[in-house]
């Protein structure tokens, strides 16, 4: 069947149409001709070849059957108008193409003009409505003028629909950006939305950039950055403006930011956005001057979204503050937790995390000042950045604690130690920094970020407490041990509140009179099954938690009450109470002791405060001041475990001491049964006793277990003894009974 028998019906002489705009300057409109007759393609191209619509020429594409048309549209979705024959390989081939364009390809912007040389095959009205057909013409009535009119109408409709869709997409970007301002790309996404929206308002393709003098953290800058870009400029997002390498565009944008006003050029428009604090320049490649009406529309739009831009910049700054360490510019603790979660969601089998704690960093701050300390932290951050490159991730999670996440081969003790081999030179100070490091292989812990942080913190704390190694790897049993300790600590608090703790007493005996001259008060924690939890287990827990201050006050109160009760029974003995460093740090400690002495109306000399050498060396001035105040009212002072803490004799001389206690470790090994020569421990005991006599202090030996030790101590001139050889620790009732027995016997067996 011949589709066209006469060519000239397309070009009726009476129809004359001129171009809409004479001078083309924009990208051509893309027209797809679909017809199985090659002559139709030729005639259509000749008829419309010189047509210009809205200052844009036409470019023709060709398909010769329905399937070819569909495949072409899959590759070129930018087709504006399809001139589609109804009857091709089948009577309804064109209608099938329309259906596939709308339903399968989801191309709702393309305009479709149906043509047929056989009026009997015209589509029904419902088909035209259902599939959004722009026009329908029989080829016999389609003169050149009518064809041009159909093309112009279709292109106008296409441009309007694209403008609406582009405007909708631009608004969606701005709305989404406003709803997600806390996302990392919020400022950039907002800028891209502004660019897309303005382009759509002008009916132009999005082609341009948004620039501002602002850093990625939202702070002001002397440099101009590309915040958002579209079209050919998209690769330059987040880059310096100079990367565009177009002197004219760079000059125009800088001029806009300097003048703080819109600049209109023949081929481009630069719009000013914001205020003095938060401003930006929007460069659009318009290729023609924009109309006065469009200028008014853009001005209204910019005034409406100006506040949104300022908010986006402010939120960018707030987000940067929330996730970036201000001093080192590293990710901070919040960002570190996010990094942990992201890595855990990926491949974690071979990943590890480390916490790096700088040893004695507070000494740098105290000795050299915080400014120098900050410079050292910056230097550490730079050193770590040099040693750990991507894909390893770094962060500063605390004052002097850094973190690194990466493959376990990279995050290792050797790699971290290598970063600290060389000394740090800062502000004229050369220091060799040492670190404690906790490691955690992600496969060894829970998948949650906070759980990972907890695990690696446990490992770091183990490393800080270790005397043999400066690094520790997390093991699952560490968490179990910690959980057990916390459970025990909670139970300790509960039992103390319920008055279940007990104070027992171990007698101290004078070697001259063989009489009990004092007792040491010892804490006991009984359990429901009759067992006792060792003080070596629960005292450190009480000290760690701060509960020791309350327990210590209770012990002193109980000791004073016991002194009162024994005095009323006729027994004048002293009671020694062990005091921890946490108690000395308490501002109410001294006053609490005085208040208890006054409340029970006892002789202050009957109360003895017992300290260890390690306490003295920890904070000597705090301890010495408190002891001097107590000594002034008559309280006795004893130093325990003497010889074990390597204390300075200069501090010993400053302490208002009454008594030195010789550690049980020396006493246990001082008797040498094999050789007549003195053992090293016996020499130490003798030295301590002589030192005590020189300082006019009473010496008392702990841990005396047998008669041989007793005789050796007597021979060395020791004053008092304490140990199982005389009596074990006992409750107050048993102590009273023992004292009464000793009075009856008038001596110690």
Buried (B, 14 or more C-beta within 10 A) or exposed (E): EEBBEEEEBBBBEEBEBEBBEEEBEBEBBBBBBBBBBEEBBEBBBEBBEEBBBBBBBBEBBBBBBBBBBBEBBEEEEEBBBBBBBBBBEEEBBBBBBBBBBBEEEEBEBBBBBBBBBBEEBBBEEEBBEEBBBBBBBBBBEBBBBBBBBBBBBBBBBBBEBBBEEBBEBBBEBBEBBBEBBEBEBBBBBBBBBBBBBBBBBBBBBBBBBBBBBBBBBBEEEEEBBBBBBBBEBBEBBEBEBEEBEBEEBBEBBBEBBEEEEBBEEEEBBBBBBBEEEBBBBBBBBBBBBBEEEBBEBBEEBBEEBBEBBBBBBBBBBBBBBEBBBEBBEBBBBBBBBBBBBEBBEEEBEEBBBBBBBBEEBEEBBEEBEEEBBBBBBBBBBEBBBEBBEEEBBBBBBEEBBBBBBBEBEBBBBEBBBEBBEEEBEBEEBEBEBEBBBBBBBBEBBBEEBEBBBBBBBBBBBBBBEEEEEBBBBBBEEBBEEBEEBEEBBEBBBEBBEEEBBBBBBBBBBBBEEEBBBBBBBBBBBEEEEEEEBEBEEBBEBBBEBEBBBBBBBBBBBBBBBBBBEBBEEEBEBBBBBBBBBBBBBBEEBBEBBBBBBEEBEBEBEBBBBBBBBBBBBBEBEBBBEBBBBBBEBEBBBBBBBBBBBEBEEEBBEBBBBBBBBBBBBBBBBBBBEEEEEBBEBBEBBBEBBEBBEEBEBBBBBBBBBEEEBBEBBEEBEBBBBBBEBBBEBBEBEBBBEBBEEBBEEEEBE
